[in-house]
């Protein structure tokens, strides 16, 4: 039976009324959001903040944390600070967390599966003992900081500076020392990293020359070491194949051309198919270079964006998102810096260290523009700075 014209008009009126009510409700909700500042963007930020508290990454929140352990440029030398990393690469505010158990600087710290592992290094003068120069510690890294440091397997020999690699198959490789003993300065050890600490250290193929104050990294089954405190070896790059046993094969020079400058406790790190190096010594303090890396070795070094300030003895680290972070800045001066006699952390004679923090995006064309971000709480030198979401080798 066909509907009458009046019935059709009634149905149309009802539909219009329902649509009007829906529109009014939407407008009312919008007014409430505007009145109380709950815009869609703010809601997204609020949701993001809540998500980050339970470790969820997203475009508006925190992607990881950076931790810095120890410093030779301020007191106390065993302080530990951490800061959040945002999706745009910038750092949030620094927060203090559990200090390292000993007054030490120059620690060789690595990260593996949200744990940080620190090898021994240069103790502050007031507590230099054999125990502190072989002691190792590890800790859980959390968004709230480090709950506690736990003592683990001691290092086989005393060290005054440690160079350990990013893990490869949960194993880190530690090369040389800065003890001044050139025989000990060639020794290499490796150990497995677990949630229960550091496993036993095993000696393996020694480094071909005395090695100190440079950087070693793992990449696709090889260990690469770049630079050296000893000037006659300062621009060499060596590599060694990681064997199925976990040990290392023979060391060989691998480079199309020598490194263009002299590295000293500076940042040389792998990311993607490239190695990126920042800073140095003897006129190289702001220079940056990068090179390709593959199974055949490394390519020609190419100069890239210079670091904005002198970079000497300053720690750098790379996040999984492809940003490099260099915390602190250091430079040589013609006269020693005057330091109050009450200070227990004297910087090296003739050097000054600051608290600048910079980051840059890494690309196939080198290091992008450097951006200043949140300053470190104190001057930073000979520290270990690492990101807790860094890719392993």
C-alpha positions in Angstrom: 0.0 0.0 0.0 1.4 3.4 -1.0 2.2 6.0 1.6 0.3 9.2 1.5 2.0 12.5 0.8 1.5 13.6 4.4 3.2 10.5 5.7 6.2 11.0 3.5 6.4 14.6 4.7 6.3 13.4 8.3 9.2 10.9 7.7 11.3 13.7 6.0 10.7 16.0 8.9 11.9 13.3 11.3 15.1 12.7 9.3 15.8 16.4 9.3 15.2 16.6 13.1 17.6 13.7 13.7 20.3 15.3 11.5 19.8 18.6 13.3 20.3 16.9 16.7 23.5 15.2 15.5 24.9 18.5 14.3 24.0 20.2 17.6 25.7 17.5 19.6 28.9 17.7 17.4 29.0 21.5 17.9 28.4 21.2 21.6 31.3 18.7 21.9 33.5 21.1 20.0 32.6 24.0 22.3 33.5 21.9 25.3 36.9 21.0 23.8 37.7 24.6 23.1 36.5 25.8 26.5 38.6 23.3 28.4 41.6 23.2 26.1 41.0 19.7 25.0 41.7 20.1 21.3 42.2 17.0 19.1 45.9 17.8 19.2 46.0 18.0 22.9 44.1 14.8 23.2 46.7 13.1 21.0 49.5 14.4 23.3 47.6 13.3 26.4 47.1 9.8 24.9 50.8 9.8 23.8 52.0 10.7 27.3 49.9 7.9 28.8 51.2 5.5 26.2 54.9 6.4 26.8 54.5 5.6 30.5 54.0 2.0 29.5 56.8 2.1 26.9 54.8 2.6 23.7 56.5 4.7 20.9 54.5 7.0 18.7 55.0 10.1 16.6 54.4 12.6 19.4 56.1 10.9 22.3 59.3 9.5 23.7 61.3 7.1 21.5 64.0 6.2 24.0 66.4 7.6 26.7 70.0 8.6 26.7 72.2 7.8 29.8 75.5 9.4 30.6 77.8 7.8 33.2 80.7 9.6 34.9 82.7 12.7 34.0 86.2 14.0 34.5 85.1 17.7 34.3 82.9 18.1 37.3 82.1 16.7 40.8 81.0 14.2 41.7 82.8 12.3 38.9 80.5 9.2 39.4 77.2 11.0 38.7 74.8 9.5 36.2 72.1 11.5 34.4 69.5 10.5 31.8 67.1 12.3 29.5 64.2 11.4 27.2 64.6 11.4 23.4 61.6 12.8 21.5 60.5 11.7 18.0 62.0 14.8 16.4 65.4 13.9 17.8 65.6 16.5 20.5 66.3 15.8 24.2 64.1 16.5 27.2 65.3 17.6 30.6 68.2 15.7 32.3 67.5 13.9 35.5 69.9 12.4 38.1 69.7 8.7 38.8 71.7 6.1 40.8 75.4 7.2 40.8 78.0 4.8 39.7 79.5 2.8 42.7 83.0 4.3 42.3 84.4 7.7 41.5 85.4 6.9 37.9 85.5 8.4 34.5 86.4 7.0 31.0 84.1 4.0 31.6 83.5 1.7 28.7 79.7 1.2 28.8 77.6 -0.7 26.4 73.9 -1.4 26.2 72.1 -4.7 25.4 68.4 -5.4 25.7 67.7 -2.4 28.1 70.7 -3.2 30.4 73.8 -1.1 30.7 77.1 -2.8 31.3 80.2 -0.7 32.4 83.8 -1.9 32.3 86.5 -0.3 34.5 88.4 2.9 33.7 90.3 5.8 35.2 89.4 6.2 38.9 89.5 9.5 40.6 92.7 10.0 42.6 91.2 9.6 46.0 90.1 6.0 45.5 92.4 4.4 42.9 92.7 0.8 43.9 93.1 -2.5 42.1 89.5 -3.4 42.9 88.1 -0.3 41.2 90.2 -0.7 38.1 89.0 -4.3 37.5 85.4 -3.9 38.8 82.5 -4.1 36.4 78.8 -3.3 37.0 75.5 -3.6 35.2 72.0 -2.1 35.7 68.5 -2.2 34.3 67.7 1.0 32.3 64.1 2.2 32.8 62.1 5.3 31.9 62.4 6.2 35.6 66.2 5.8 35.6 68.6 3.2 37.0 67.3 1.5 40.2 70.7 0.1 41.3 74.1 -1.0 40.0 75.0 -4.6 40.5 78.5 -5.9 40.6 79.4 -8.6 38.1 82.4 -10.5 36.6 85.7 -8.5 37.2 87.8 -7.6 34.2 90.9 -9.8 33.8 93.4 -6.9 34.0 93.5 -3.4 35.6 92.3 -0.7 33.2 92.5 3.0 33.1 90.3 3.4 30.0 88.1 0.9 28.3 87.1 0.6 24.6 84.3 -2.0 24.2 82.1 -2.6 21.2 78.3 -2.5 20.7 77.2 -6.1 21.2 77.2 -8.6 18.4 75.0 -11.7 19.2 75.0 -10.4 22.8 78.8 -10.4 23.0 81.0 -7.3 23.5 84.7 -7.0 22.6 87.0 -4.9 24.7 90.3 -3.7 23.1 93.4 -2.3 24.7 93.9 0.0 27.7 95.3 3.4 28.3 97.5 2.2 31.1 100.8 3.1 29.4 101.8 -0.6 29.2 102.0 -1.2 25.5 101.9 -5.0 25.9 98.7 -4.8 28.0 97.4 -2.2 25.5 97.2 -4.8 22.8 95.1 -7.3 24.7 91.5 -8.1 23.7 88.8 -9.8 25.7 85.2 -10.7 24.9 82.2 -11.6 27.1 78.6 -12.4 26.8 76.0 -9.9 28.2 72.8 -11.2 29.8 70.2 -10.0 32.2 72.2 -11.6 35.0 75.3 -9.6 34.2 78.6 -10.1 32.3 79.8 -13.6 31.6 83.4 -14.8 31.9 86.0 -12.8 29.9 87.9 -14.7 27.4 91.1 -13.6 25.7 91.3 -13.6 22.0 93.6 -12.4 19.1 95.6 -9.3 20.4 95.4 -6.0 18.6 98.3 -5.5 16.2 99.6 -2.3 17.8 99.2 -0.6 21.3 95.7 0.8 21.4 94.1 3.5 23.5 91.5 6.3 23.6 89.8 5.5 20.3 86.6 3.6 19.2 85.7 0.1 18.2 82.4 -1.1 16.8 80.9 -4.3 15.5 79.3 -4.5 12.0 78.0 -7.6 10.2 80.3 -10.1 11.7 83.5 -7.9 12.1 85.0 -5.7 14.7 86.3 -2.3 13.4 88.7 -0.1 15.4 89.4 3.4 14.2 92.1 5.8 15.4 94.5 5.6 18.3 96.0 7.8 21.0 99.4 6.7 19.9 100.2 9.2 17.1 102.1 6.8 14.8 98.9 4.7 14.6 96.3 7.5 14.8 94.8 7.3 11.3 94.7 3.6 10.9 91.5 1.4 10.8 91.8 -2.3 11.6 89.2 -5.0 11.5 88.9 -8.6 12.6 86.4 -11.3 11.7 84.2 -12.6 14.5 84.5 -16.4 14.5 81.8 -18.9 15.3 83.5 -19.6 18.6 82.9 -16.0 19.6 86.6 -15.1 19.4 88.3 -13.0 16.8 90.5 -13.8 13.8 93.5 -11.9 12.6 93.5 -8.1 12.5 94.0 -6.4 9.1 94.2 -2.8 8.0 91.0 -2.0 6.1 90.8 1.3 4.4 90.8 2.8 0.9 92.6 5.8 2.5 93.9 6.6 6.0 91.6 8.5 8.3 92.1 12.2 7.5 92.6 13.4 11.1 93.7 12.1 14.5 91.0 10.7 16.8 91.1 10.9 20.5 88.3 9.6 22.7 86.0 10.7 20.0 82.8 9.3 18.5 83.1 6.8 15.6 79.9 4.8 15.2 78.2 2.6 12.6 74.7 3.2 11.3 73.1 1.5 8.3 75.9 1.0 5.8 78.1 3.8 7.0 80.6 4.7 9.7 80.4 8.3 11.1 83.2 9.9 13.1 83.1 13.2 15.0 85.9 15.3 16.4 89.6 14.6 17.2 92.7 16.2 18.5 95.5 18.5 17.2 93.4 20.7 15.0 90.7 18.1 14.2 88.4 19.0 17.1 85.4 20.1 14.9 86.0 17.8 11.9 83.5 15.1 11.0 83.9 12.3 8.4 81.9 9.3 7.1 82.6 6.3 4.9 80.7 3.4 3.5 81.2 0.0 5.2 80.6 -3.5 3.8 82.0 -7.0 3.8 85.0 -5.8 1.9 85.9 -3.2 4.5 85.5 0.6 4.4 85.6 3.1 1.6 87.1 6.5 1.2 86.6 9.0 4.1 84.4 11.9 3.1 84.2 15.2 5.1 80.7 16.1 6.3 79.0 18.7 8.5 81.5 19.9 11.1 80.7 19.8 14.8 79.5 23.3 16.0 82.1 23.5 18.8 85.5 21.8 19.6 84.8 18.1 20.3 87.6 16.5 22.3 87.0 13.6 24.7 83.3 14.0 24.2 81.0 10.9 24.1 78.7 10.3 21.1 76.0 7.7 20.6 73.4 6.8 17.9 69.8 6.0 18.3 67.8 3.4 16.3 65.9 6.3 14.6 69.2 7.5 13.0 70.2 10.4 15.1 73.7 11.0 16.5 74.0 12.6 19.9 77.2 14.2 21.2 77.0 15.4 24.8 79.5 18.0 26.1 82.2 19.9 24.4 86.0 20.1 25.0 88.9 22.1 23.7 92.6 22.7 24.4 93.8 26.0 25.9 97.2 27.4 26.0 97.2 27.6 29.8 95.7 25.2 32.3 92.3 26.0 33.6 92.2 27.3 37.2 90.3 24.8 39.3 89.5 25.4 43.0 91.8 23.3 45.2 88.7 21.7 46.8 87.7 20.1 43.5 88.3 16.3 43.3 87.8 16.3 39.6 90.6 18.2 37.8 90.2 18.3 34.0 93.3 17.4 32.1 95.9 20.2 32.1 95.3 22.6 29.3 91.7 21.4 28.5 88.3 23.0 29.2 85.1 21.1 29.0 81.5 22.4 28.6 78.0 21.0 28.8 76.7 21.7 25.3 74.5 19.0 23.7 74.0 18.5 20.0 72.2 16.1 17.7 72.0 15.5 14.0 70.3 13.2 11.6 72.4 10.6 9.8 71.9 10.1 6.0 73.6 8.4 3.1 75.1 11.8 2.3 76.8 12.2 5.7 75.8 14.0 8.9 72.9 16.5 8.6 72.7 19.9 10.3 73.6 19.9 14.0 71.0 21.1 16.4 71.5 22.4 19.9 69.4 20.6 22.5 69.1 20.5 26.3 72.4 21.2 28.0 73.9 18.6 30.3 73.8 19.5 34.0 77.6 19.8 34.3 80.7 19.8 32.1 81.2 16.4 30.5 84.4 14.7 29.5 85.6 11.1 29.3 82.1 9.9 30.0 80.0 7.1 28.6 76.8 8.2 26.9 74.5 5.6 25.4 70.9 5.3 24.1 68.8 2.5 25.4 67.2 1.7 22.0 70.5 1.5 20.0 70.7 -1.3 17.5 73.2 -4.1 18.3 75.8 -5.1 15.8 
